[in-house]
C-alpha cells in the first residue's frame, strides 16, 4: 500500500468547498444639531479612510437624511469603528453618534 502526500492543489480544492459567508454590517453616522460638517468629514477621512469627496457626500446624507453609511464591515470591525467615532467625538466635544445596522 502506498501513502500519498497532500499537495497544495489538494488543500486548495478543499478550501474552495468551504464557502464561508461572513455577515456584514453598515456603520452609520447619525445627524445632530451640534457636530460640524468639518468634524464629520474629518472622522470619515481619518477613521473610514474616505476621500474628501466621498466624505462630503456621506456628510450631506447625514445632514439631509438623518443618517449616512460610513462603511460596511464584519461585526467586530464595525463595532471598533463605532467606538473610534465616539472616542473622537468625546475628545472634540461633539455629540456625534454612530451605530451598526445589518446590511
Steps between C-alpha positions, in 0.01 A plus 500: 500500500640838410457815701403814320613846603260791492597756242425870498239446228320239718491739791389788279209300358389410855495867594296584191225271629468716812292794385497703818270802505599757762206726588567867435367807678472865404661755730253788505558858613194680639414867459497742792469877526847569642771297325664701223524389139876538522524260794283235330711528184817466708360187674408345167842570352703390806303207639331371184775598251256680268614756246396859564236471226354176643506644851314811384231289329449283809489811720224646281304173534534523877378860491212454253383145577582482872764233453769386261694178445868552578608147407412130498697251709481171692339554844819527709658754269173697478478512880862618520429779247196612703716516814763705314232747383366539855852548642587765241169680555540500878859629477384783273187586697246394236192280555551305173355149531558193288349153497488180301215370288471166323544523123 
